[in-house]
Amino acid sequence: MGKNWAIAVGINQYRYLQPLHYAVRDAAAMCDYFSHEVRFEQVYYFSDNSPPIQQDYGPPLDSVPTFTTLRRFLRSRFEQPFLQTGDNLWFFFAGHGIRHEDRDYLMPIDGDPGEVEGTAIPLSYVTERLRRSGADNVVLLVDACRNEGRRAGVGVGEEVQQGVITLFSCSPRESSYEIEQLQQGAFTHTLLQGLRLQGEGNCATVERLDQYLREHVPELSRRYNKPRQTPYATVEPAAKYHLILLPRQATLRDAETLKMAAYKAETERSFELAEQLWVRVLAVSPADSDAIAGIRRLARTPAESSPARPDLVSSSETRTVGERSTSTPQLGHRSLGLSRRRLLQLGGLGVASTGVAVLAKWISQDPPPSPINSLKPPASPNPLKSFEFTVATMNAKNEIQRQTKQGRVLEKDLGDEVKLEMVPIKGGSFTMQSDNGEPPRPVTIKPFLIGKHEVTQAQWKAVTGSSFPSSFKGSNYPVDSVSWDDARKFCDQLSNKTGLKFRLPTEAEWEYACRAGTKTPYHFGETITPELANFNRRHGETTTPVGHFGVANAFGLYDMHGNIWEWCSDPVWIDGLEKRVLRGGSWTSPLNLCRSSHEGYATPTIRESYHGFRLVCDTLLKI
């Protein structure tokens, strides 16, 4: 297994800024985790009262995180590489962050907000120095913007840091909060919980850790009556969103995901990235034949011109993930020429000796493997199928206009002739509205799959083996009277049955999917009629079968307005009690409650005849 080094910085007693209470405690807790729980080889700790740091290349280093100390450490320690491919370097910062002149800065203990450029450290400088370590995986954990972002107007997080994985404690225009009852920051408390998870659903990958933070930090903040705080990540290159952070907790399924990313990197001739990903596969599955074959192909790749630092090449592709931006650089080509010395280095990464021996033998064999440009990854077991649907819109005269469109769908056979259809949604940005007094806010969404219909009673029975006691019976009717807890349990059962990861949508994902590019109150237009949707008891005291009206939005999704309220994953806190968000309105709802932007909520254990749900699935399918 590769080496792991870490740096942790925590600052309470700022000289020219509002002091913090638990930043030092947060950094100390991270150091304890790095040093004793996952046993990193080297951990550097900077705080108000930390002891001098013993170094192997000079005298002890002052550990008080002043501007001079931190700049000197970053300059001198990272002048020459000391790590290599397969190694990880983690940087944790708990303190104030600030945005100045379109740049993100971390504030040292003597940082002066009146003279940012001369007393603060640009986040881009930190990442540039960390990349010089030689580690192919640099992880930045930034618990900053702690109220300072509000005073300054905007906190850190606007810049995409090239070549690193960055997890921010809050979104750019939010603040990061400390929880007095926990004596920790909300982000760090949740981060440590996520890193410590074991078994199914652990946070071994960047993707799962990011999702865990985005779900649980807002929940924790609301529980302790703090304003909204939503972590987000910038991942560059984007393929590293599936990277394995904690190999001991990873599964073979995680390795399969990395394999697809490695194949893609090879076909795009991003050889540096491909090698990194194949090495990460070997760390989880030491004798994996696909990884061995991949590295063998790379060893035979002809030398090509390349920049000295491929990870510094400007990005040409950007995709969005949750409330984050991820960029994919076009990496320069280089000659890999993996030698036997390199194989010994792979052995040092923890790749089993058997795997190294096999790899050495394969690389030395003739004839050479197939060229990269003929490489084809394994065919997806779940190909998308085409389907035709009708989109209805209402013009200014409230006349219904219809047009036929083509879409694609992922179809899963649940048994007993029951199908589940999931529609791929491309990522993008939109302005999320609010009915609770919050101003509209821009949101970016990563690609995902969402149910073409609400979950039906037939699908429920096919997955669980039993019928749910819905109020309105019918195999093609939506399952109703479902609590949020019931829906979450169903997602887990379906995930186990299919091998894909199903979950409830976030309300941002739900609204993005519902709007399908529209800005009107309903995806149909300014209003809707009983000819298009089931609302306000206009079709009697009952739900209607899914797809009953035969019209969808521009994404090919049916019944997004009315019929049944749909549970979302987001928690809200009302009068100190935890609720869960519902979207879309139902057969009982007046027209205004069926708007794309309307947010309902209910206790997660309650079951009502107008509560159901729609599924979301994260996938690697190119959509």
N, C-alpha and C positions, 0 to 999 in steps of 0.2 A: 504494500500500500504506500502511496506517496507521502512525502513529508508534509507536515502542517505547522506553519508558523502563524503567530497572531500578534497584533498590537492593539491595546485597549487604552483609551483616553477618557477620563472622566473629570469634569470640572464643576465645582460648586461655588467657590469663593472668587467670583469674577471681580476684578478691580474697578472696572468702569461700566459694568453691566449688572442687571438685576441678578442677585445670587440665586443658585438652585439648591435644592435640598437633597436630592437622591442621585444626582449624576455620578458622583464618586462611588456610591454604593452599587449603582448599575454596572460601572466599569469593573469594580472588584468582583461582582457576581459573574461577569463574563470571563474574567481571568480565571476564576475558580473553575468554571465549566471547561475552559480551554485546557487548563493545566492538569486537573484532577479527574474530570469525568471522561474526556476524550483524549487526554494525554498527548497534547501537542508537544513537539520537540522544543519549541522556543516560544515564550510569551513575554512581550515587552509591556510594562504597565506604567502609565503616566497619570498622575492625579495630584490633588492639592498636597497630599501628605504621604505619597508613596516613597519607598526607600530608593537610593541610587541604584541604577541598573548596571549589573555586572556584564561586561562585554568580553568577547573572545578576541577582539581585535584592537583593544585599547583600554584606557583607564575607565573606571566607573562613570556612568553618564547621569547627570542631574535629571531627575524624573519629574520635576515640577513643569507642567506643560505651558511654558511661556512661548512667545513667538520665536525667540532665538533658539531655545532648546529644541522645539519641534522641527523648525526649518533645518537646523544643523543635523539632527538625527536623520531626517529624510534625505538630506543631501549626501551625508557621508556614508550611512549604512547601505544605501542603495546605489552607490556609484558603480559597483561591479555586481554581476549576477552571482547568486549563491544557491539558488534553487533551480529546478528544471521541469520539463514536461511531466505532468502527473502530480506535481506538488501544488499545494494550496497556500495562499497567503490571505489572512483575514485581518480586516481593520475595523475596529469598533470605536465610535465616537459618541459620547454623551455630553452634551453641552449646548451652547448657543450656536446657531447658524444664521447667516444673513446673506441677502442677495444685494449686490451693489454693481451698478453699471453693467447689468446683464451678465454678471458672473456670480457663481455660488462660492461662498467662503465659509470656513470653519473658524470660529472665534477662539483663540487661545486664552489663557487666564488673564493676560494683559491686553487683550484685544480692545481697541478703542473704536466705537461705532462712528466717531467723528473723523477718523482717519483709517478707514477700512483697508485701503491698498497697502499702507505701510505697516499695519499691525495685525492683519488677519491672513489666513492661509487659503489660497484658492483651492477649491476641491479638485480642480483639474491638475494642479501641481501635485497634490497628494497621489492621485491615481497614476500620473505619469511616473513618479518615483517608484511606486509600488510595482509597476509593471517591469521595472528594471531588475527586479529580484530574479527573474527567470522563470518564476512559477507561471504556468499557463492558465491558472485559475486564481483570480484576485476577487475577493468578496468584500464589499464595503457595506458596513452596517451603520447607518447614520441616524442616531436618536437626537435630532437637533430641531430647530425652529421652536424651542420651548418658550412660547410667548413672545420671544424676540421677533419672530417673523411678523406677528401682528403689529408690533410697534413700528417696525421698519416698512411695513406695507406688504412685503412678500418674503417668504423664507426660502431656504435652499430647495433644490429639486428640479429646477427648470432645465439645467444642462444635462445632456446625455454624456456620461463619462465613457470614453472610448476604451474598449478592451476589457471592461470589468463588469461584474454583477453588483448592482447597487440596490440595497433595500433601504428605503427611506421610511421614517416613522410616521410621516403624515404627508398629505398632498401639499403641493406648493403654496397654496394660500390658506393653509390650516396651521394650527399650533400643535405642539407635542406636549402632553400633559403628564404631570407627576401625580401619583395616587397616594395620598397621605396614609390611608389605611393599610396599604401594601408596602409603603416606604420604598417605592420603586416607580420608574416611569412606566406608563401603560405599555409602550412598545417593547421595552426590554423584558418586562415581566412576561409578556405573551411570547416573545422571541424564545426565551429560555424554555417555556412550556413546550413550544413547538419542537425545538431541537431535542428535547428529552423524550418525545413520544416514541413508543416502541410498537412493533407489530403492524397490523394492517392500518393504513391511514397515517403512517409516520411522515415526517417532513424531511426525508432523505434527499429529495430533489429540490432544485430551485423553485420549480413550479408549485409543488405542494407546500413548501414553506411560505411562498408568497400568498397562496390562496388561504392558508391557515391564518396568516397575519391580517389579511384584508377582511376576513370574517370575524375574527375574535377580538382584535383591538377596538373596533367600534363598539362591539358588544360590551367590552370591559369599561370603556369610557362612559357609555350610557348607564351602566350599572352603578357607577360612582358619580353620576350627575355631572359629567364633564362634557364640554362641547364636542361636536363631531371631530373625530380624528381617524383618517383613513390612510393606512400605509400603502405604499405603491413601490414598484420596482422599475429600474431601467436595466435592461439586459442586452449586452453588446459583446459579441454578435448574438443575434436572436436565437441561434441553435443552442446556446448555453442555457436557455430557459428550461431545458430538460436535463441539464447537467446534474450528476449525482454529487451532492455535497458530503454526505455521510455514508461511505461505502458499506460499513458494517451493518447499516440498517436498510440498505437497498435490496430490492428484489430482482429476480430475473426479468420481470416485466419492465422494470426501470431500464435494464440493460437493453432490452429490445427497442425501447423508445430511442435510446442513444444510437443504436445501430442505424435506425432510419435517418437520423440526423447526420451520421457519419457518411452514409451512402450519398445523401444529398450534397454534402460538402465536397465529396470526391467528384461527383458529376458536374458541379459548378467550378471545379478545379481550385477549390480553396484547400490546398493540400495541408497547410499548417494546421488549420482547424480540424480537418479529417483525422490527422494523426493524433491530435489531442483527444478527440472523441473515442477513437479506437482504443487508445491507452486506458481511458476511463472505463470502457467496457471490460477490458482485461482485469481491471482492479476489482470488479464485481464477479466476473466469471473467468478465472485465470487461464483456462484452456479453451476458451470460446473459439470455435473454428472460423466463424465469420470475422472476428476481430483479427485473428492470425492471418487470414487471407487478405484482409484489408491492409494491414501493415506491410504484408508481402508485396501487394500491388504498389503501395507508396514507395517501397524500397526500389522498385524497378522503374519508377517515374523518371523520365529524362530531366536533366537539369534545365531550368528555365530562369530567366532574369527575375529578380524580385527585389523589393525594397528591403533595407536592412531590418526594419521593424514592421512586419506585416500588420500587426495590430494597430499601427498608427495611421494606416491608409484611411482616407475619409470614406464615410459610409455612403452607399448608393441606394440602399433599400431600408425603409423604416416600416415597422408594423407596430400596432398598439396592443397592449396587454393590460386589461382592467383600466385603471387610471394611470397609465404609464406609457412611455414611448420606448420601443426597442428597435435598435438599428442593426442591420446586417451589413458588414463591410464586404467589399469585394477584395478578398485577401490576395496579396501578391503571390506569384508562384515562386517556388524555391526548389532546390535539389535536396530531396530527403536523403537518399543514399544511406539507409539504415545499415550500419555496420555491426559486426559482432560486439564491438565495444558498446554500441547503443543498446544491444540486446542485454548486455550485462547491466546497463543502467535501468532497463525495464525490470530486470530482476530485482534491483534495488527498490523499485516502486511497490514491491509486494506481489508481482506477477509470479505465479507458482513456477518452480523450476522446470516442471514438466512442460508448461506452456512456453517458457523461454527456449527450451531445447527444441521443441517442435517448431517454433517460430524460426529459430536459427537454421534448422534443417530446410525448412520450406524456402527461406530467402535464398539459400545457396543452390537450390535446385534449378534445373532447366527442364522444359522450356519456360520462358517467362509467362506470367499470368496474362489474362486478357487486358487490353489497354483500357485506361480509365474511361475513354469516350464510349466504350461499348458496355460499360457497367450498368446493370439493371438491378435495383433493389428488389426484394421479394414482393410479389404482387400483394396488394392489400386484400385481406380476407373480407372486407366490407365495401365493395365498389359502390359508387353512387349511381343511382338510376335516374333517368329522366321522367318527369311527369308534367302534365298539362293542368293548368288551373285558371280560374276566371277571377279577375280583379274588378271590383266594383268601386266606383267613386261617384260622389254627388256633386253636381255643378252648382253654380250660384242660384239657379232656379229650383234647387233640390230635386233635380231629375237624376235618375240613376243611369250611369253610363258603364258599360261593361267591355272588357277586352280580355283576350286570351293570351296567357304567357306560358313560357316553358321554365321549369325549375328542375332542381336535382334533389334527391332524397336518399338517405341511408336507411335501408330496410333491414330490420332484425326479425328473425323468425323466433317467436316466443313459444312455439309448440301449439298443438291443438288448432292449427290453421289460424293462429292469431299473429298479426304482424305489428311491429312498432316502427313508425316512420319518423325519422329525424331529419330536419332541414338544415343544411349548412348556412351559417350566417357569416359573411365576411366582416372583419373588424372595421372600425371606423370611429369617427367622432360625431357627437351631436350635442345639442344643448338640452340638458335635463331640466324639466320644469318641476314646480313644486306647488302643492296646494296648502302647505302648512306655514306659509310666510317666509320661507327661505328664498333667496334670490335664485334665478336660473343659473346653472353652472355648467361649464363645458366638461364633457366626459369622453374618454376614449375607451373603446371596447376591443378586446382581442377576439379572434374568430372562435366560434363555438357552434354546436349543433343544438337545436331546440325542437321540441315536439311539434309536428305538423298539426296535431290535435291535442286537446286535453286528454289525460290518461283515462281510458275507458274501463268499464267494469270487466269486460272480457280480458283486457290486458292485466288488470289486477289479479284476476283468478289464475291466469296463465303463469304469473310470476310467483304468487304466494301459495297457490294450491287451494285457495278457499275464496268464497265470495265475500265482498265487503257489504255490511248492512246498509246500503245506500237507500235513500228515501224514494228514489224514482228508478224502477227496475228496467233494465234493458242492456244487452251486451254492448251495444254501441253508444250507450249513454255515458256521459262522464261519471266517474266514480265520485260520489258526493258524501257529505257528512264525514269528511276526512280531516283529522287534526294535522297540525304542522308536524307533530311527532310521528304520526302515521305515515305522512308523506316522506319524511326523512328515512324512516325504516324501509319503506318500499324502495327508495333509491339504493340503499345498501344491498337489499336482496337482488335487485335487478343487476347491480354491478357484479355481484358474485355469480349470477347466472350467465352473464354475457361476457365477462372479462373486460368490459369497458367501464369507465368511471362515470356514473350518473349522479346528478345532484339537482337541487332546486336552483332556479335562476336567481341572480341578484336582481334587485329592482331596477338597477341601471340597465342590465342586460334585457330584462323584460320590456322596459319602455323602448329601448333601442329596437328590439325585435318587433314590437307592436307598431311603432311609428313607420318602420320600413322606409325611412327617408322623408316622411311627411312632417309638416310643422303645424297642421291643423289639430283641433281638439280630438278628432277621431281619424283613424287612417282612411276612413271613407270620405272625410271632408269636414265641413263645419257642423254637421249633424248626422244622425242615423235614423232609420225608420224600422218598423217591425218586419219589413221585407228583407232586412239585412242582418238582424240580430235579435236575440231573445233577451228583453229587458223589461222592467217595470210591469211584470206579469202580463205582458201583451200576448203571450202564447199560453195563458193559463197558469195554474199553480204547479209548474213543472219545468224541469230542464228540457232541452231538446237534444237529439242525437248529435254527436260531433259532426261538423260539416254539413248540417241539415240545410243551411241556406245556400250552399253551393258557391259561395264567394269567399275570397281570401284577400289578404293584403299583398303588397308587391313582393314580399318574400315568400309567398305561398303558405302563409299561416292562417288557420281558420279559428273563428270564435274568440278573437282577442278582445272583443267588446261584448260583455254580457255573458249569459248562459251560466257560468260558474266563476266565483271568485277564485283566483289562482295564488297559492302560497308562494312567497319568495323567501330567500334565505335570510334576509336582513332583519336584525332585531331593532326594536324601538322601545324606549322606556317611558311609560305613561304613569305619572303619580307614583314613581318608584317601582312599578310592576313591569316585568318583561312581557312585551308583545312581539308578534311577528307580522311582517308586511304582507298585505294581500293586494293584488292588482286586477284590473279589468272589469269589475262589477259583476253582477249576476242576473238571473232571471227575475229577482225581486227588486233590483236596484233602479232608482230613477235615472233618467238619461245622464245627468251631470256626473254621477258616480262611475259611469262607464268610460270616462275620458282617458286618453292615453296617459295623462299625467297624474291622475287621481291615485292617492295612496290611502288604502284602508289598512286596518291592523286588528289583530285579535290575539287572545291568549293562546299560546302554542298547543295547549291540551284540549281546546274546545272543538266540538264537532257540530257543524251546522249543515242544513240541507243545501246551502248555497256555497259551501267551501269545497274546492277540489284543487287540482294542481296540474302543471305541465312540466315536462322534464327538460333538463339541459345535459349535454354530454360534451366534455372536452376531448378533442381528437387531434391527431396529426394529419388527417386527410387534407390534401391541398384543395382549398375551396375558393 
